[in-house]
Amino acid sequence: MIKILIFDLDGTLIDSAEDIANAVNHAIVPAGMAPLSTEKIVSMVGHGIKTLIGGLVPPEHYEGSLKRFLEHYSEHILDNTKPYPKVKETLSKLGNYKKAVISNKRETLSKDVMNGLGLTGFFDVILGADSVSERKPSPAPVLEVLKRVGIPKESAVIIGDSDVDVQTGKAAGIKTIAVTYGYRSKEVLKEADRMIDSFDELLSVLKEID
C-alpha cells in the first residue's frame, strides 16, 4: 500500500522555467556567454544549479556567475513561477498520504518558492540539494525522507518530470511516476513505472498501483 508520495519540484509541481532562465542569463552574459533560450536552459535543469552554471561558463568565471545567479534568482523567484494546473486541487485530495518534496534546488530556495505559492502546508518534508550529503539521482534524499516519516520503501512512490527523478526512484527501490508536461520528453521517461499527462491523473494512477 502506498503511504508516501515524494515529489520533484521544478517541472513537476511548479513551472519555474522563465525565472530560472532569466537568472541563468543574468549570470552567464557578464562572463562573455551568449544568452540562451528558456527552452535550452530548462532542458539542462535537473542536476542542480552548480552543475548547470559549471557547464555553461569557463572555470575562471564559475564563482562569479554562480553568485550572480543566486542573487538574481533569490530576488525574482516568484516573478513568473506558478503551480501547474490542478496541482493545489489534487494535493488537497491526497490527505491520506504523507507527502514530501525532494528538489535539486537549494533547500532555502525551494522553501521560499513553495511558501510564496502557498504549497508548503501540503507537505511533511521538504529537502533541497544541500539537505543531505548527496543529491538526486542518488537515493540518499529518498532514504532520508523515508527515515523521517518512518515508512518503508515498499510503500513509497516518487513523482517527477525527468530521468533524474526516475533514476532516483530506481536507485532507492521505490515506484516511479513520470509527468510528461514538465521539462523532459516522454522518450527519456520511458523507464518510469507509469506516466501521467496532467497532475490530476495522479489520483487515478495511485488507485491502480496501490
C-alpha positions as CSV (number, residue, x, y, z in Angstrom):
1,M,0.0,0.0,0.0
2,I,1.3,3.4,-1.0
3,K,1.7,5.6,2.1
4,I,4.0,8.4,1.0
5,L,4.3,10.5,-2.2
6,I,7.6,12.1,-3.0
7,F,7.5,14.9,-5.5
8,D,10.1,16.7,-7.5
9,L,9.5,20.5,-7.5
10,D,10.5,22.3,-10.7
11,G,8.8,20.9,-13.8
12,T,6.5,18.7,-11.6
13,L,4.7,20.9,-9.1
14,I,5.7,24.3,-10.4
15,D,6.6,25.9,-13.7
16,S,9.6,28.0,-12.9
17,A,11.2,27.9,-16.3
18,E,11.2,31.6,-17.1
19,D,12.5,32.7,-13.7
20,I,15.3,30.2,-13.8
21,A,16.2,31.1,-17.4
22,N,16.3,34.8,-16.6
23,A,18.6,34.2,-13.7
24,V,20.9,31.9,-15.7
25,N,21.2,34.5,-18.5
26,H,21.8,37.2,-15.9
27,A,24.7,35.0,-14.5
28,I,26.4,34.0,-17.7
29,V,26.2,37.0,-20.0
30,P,28.7,39.0,-18.0
31,A,31.0,36.0,-18.3
32,G,31.1,36.6,-22.1
33,M,28.5,33.9,-22.9
34,A,25.6,34.5,-25.3
35,P,22.1,34.4,-23.7
36,L,20.3,31.1,-24.1
37,S,16.6,30.5,-24.8
38,T,14.3,29.4,-22.0
39,E,13.8,26.0,-23.8
40,K,17.5,25.4,-23.9
41,I,18.1,26.2,-20.3
42,V,15.2,24.1,-18.9
43,S,16.5,21.2,-21.0
44,M,19.6,21.4,-18.8
45,V,17.8,21.7,-15.5
46,G,17.7,18.8,-13.1
47,H,21.2,18.2,-11.6
48,G,21.4,21.4,-9.6
49,I,22.5,25.0,-10.3
50,K,26.2,24.3,-9.7
51,T,26.2,21.7,-12.4
52,L,24.2,23.9,-14.8
53,I,26.4,27.0,-14.3
54,G,29.6,25.0,-14.4
55,G,28.6,23.6,-17.8
56,L,28.0,27.0,-19.3
57,V,30.9,29.2,-18.3
58,P,34.7,28.8,-18.2
59,P,36.1,27.7,-14.8
60,E,37.5,31.2,-14.1
61,H,34.0,32.7,-14.3
62,Y,32.2,30.0,-12.3
63,E,32.2,31.5,-8.8
64,G,31.1,35.0,-10.1
65,S,28.4,33.5,-12.3
66,L,27.1,31.3,-9.5
67,K,26.9,34.3,-7.2
68,R,25.1,36.4,-9.8
69,F,22.6,33.6,-10.4
70,L,21.8,33.1,-6.7
71,E,21.4,36.8,-6.0
72,H,19.2,37.4,-9.0
73,Y,17.1,34.2,-8.6
74,S,16.5,34.9,-4.9
75,E,15.1,38.3,-5.7
76,H,13.0,37.2,-8.7
77,I,12.0,33.7,-7.6
78,L,8.3,34.4,-7.9
79,D,8.2,36.8,-10.9
80,N,6.7,34.3,-13.3
81,T,6.7,31.0,-11.4
82,K,3.3,29.3,-10.7
83,P,1.9,25.9,-9.8
84,Y,1.0,23.7,-12.8
85,P,-2.8,23.3,-13.4
86,K,-4.7,21.2,-10.9
87,V,-1.7,20.9,-8.5
88,K,-3.3,22.5,-5.5
89,E,-6.7,20.9,-6.1
90,T,-5.1,17.5,-6.4
91,L,-2.9,17.9,-3.4
92,S,-5.9,18.8,-1.3
93,K,-7.4,15.4,-2.3
94,L,-4.3,13.4,-1.2
95,G,-4.7,14.0,2.5
96,N,-4.5,10.3,3.3
97,Y,-0.9,10.2,2.1
98,K,2.3,11.6,3.7
99,K,3.9,13.9,1.1
100,A,7.4,15.2,0.6
101,V,9.4,17.3,-1.9
102,I,12.9,16.5,-3.0
103,S,14.5,19.2,-5.2
104,N,18.0,19.7,-6.6
105,K,17.3,23.3,-5.9
106,R,18.8,24.5,-2.6
107,E,16.5,23.9,0.4
108,T,16.1,27.6,1.3
109,L,15.1,28.5,-2.3
110,S,12.8,25.5,-2.5
111,K,11.0,26.6,0.7
112,D,10.9,30.2,-0.4
113,V,9.1,29.5,-3.7
114,M,6.8,26.9,-2.0
115,N,5.9,29.4,0.7
116,G,5.2,32.1,-1.8
117,L,2.9,29.9,-3.8
118,G,1.0,28.5,-0.8
119,L,2.3,24.9,-1.3
120,T,4.3,24.3,1.9
121,G,1.3,23.3,4.1
122,F,0.6,20.3,1.9
123,F,4.0,18.6,2.7
124,D,5.5,16.8,5.7
125,V,9.1,17.0,4.5
126,I,10.9,19.4,2.1
127,L,14.5,18.6,1.1
128,G,16.8,20.5,-1.2
129,A,20.1,19.8,-2.9
130,D,22.0,20.8,0.3
131,S,19.8,19.0,2.8
132,V,21.7,15.7,2.7
133,S,25.2,14.6,1.6
134,E,24.1,13.6,-1.9
135,R,21.5,15.0,-4.4
136,K,19.3,13.2,-6.9
137,P,19.9,10.8,-8.7
138,S,21.5,9.4,-5.5
139,P,18.9,7.5,-3.4
140,A,20.1,9.4,-0.3
141,P,17.4,12.1,-0.3
142,V,14.6,9.5,-0.7
143,L,16.1,7.3,2.1
144,E,16.3,10.4,4.3
145,V,12.6,11.2,3.7
146,L,11.6,7.6,4.5
147,K,13.7,7.7,7.7
148,R,12.0,10.9,8.8
149,V,8.4,9.6,8.3
150,G,9.1,6.0,9.3
151,I,7.7,4.5,6.1
152,P,9.3,1.5,4.2
153,K,10.4,1.9,0.6
154,E,7.8,-0.6,-0.5
155,S,5.1,2.0,0.4
156,A,6.7,4.9,-1.4
157,V,6.5,6.4,-4.9
158,I,8.4,9.3,-6.5
159,I,6.7,11.6,-9.0
160,G,8.9,13.8,-11.3
161,D,9.4,15.2,-14.7
162,S,12.9,14.0,-15.5
163,D,15.1,11.0,-16.0
164,V,16.9,12.1,-12.8
165,D,13.7,11.5,-10.8
166,V,13.2,8.1,-12.4
167,Q,16.8,7.1,-11.8
168,T,16.5,8.3,-8.1
169,G,13.4,6.1,-7.6
170,K,15.0,3.1,-9.2
171,A,18.2,3.6,-7.1
172,A,16.1,3.8,-3.9
173,G,13.9,0.8,-4.8
174,I,10.6,2.7,-4.9
175,K,7.9,3.1,-7.5
176,T,8.2,5.8,-10.1
177,I,5.6,8.0,-11.9
178,A,6.8,10.4,-14.6
179,V,4.9,13.6,-15.6
180,T,5.1,14.4,-19.3
181,Y,4.1,18.1,-19.1
182,G,7.4,19.2,-17.5
183,Y,10.9,19.8,-18.8
184,R,11.7,16.4,-20.4
185,S,10.3,14.4,-23.4
186,K,8.4,11.2,-23.0
187,E,11.4,9.4,-24.6
188,V,13.7,10.0,-21.6
189,L,10.9,9.0,-19.2
190,K,10.2,5.6,-20.6
191,E,11.8,3.7,-17.7
192,A,9.2,5.1,-15.3
193,D,6.6,2.6,-14.0
194,R,3.8,4.9,-15.1
195,M,3.4,8.2,-16.9
196,I,0.7,11.0,-16.5
197,D,0.0,13.8,-18.8
198,S,-1.6,16.1,-16.2
199,F,-1.2,16.4,-12.5
200,D,-4.8,15.4,-11.6
201,E,-4.3,12.0,-13.3
202,L,-2.2,11.1,-10.2
203,L,-5.5,10.4,-8.3
204,S,-6.5,7.5,-10.6
205,V,-3.0,6.2,-11.1
206,L,-2.4,5.9,-7.4
207,K,-5.6,3.8,-7.1
208,E,-4.3,1.5,-9.8
209,I,-0.8,0.9,-8.4
210,D,-1.8,0.9,-4.7
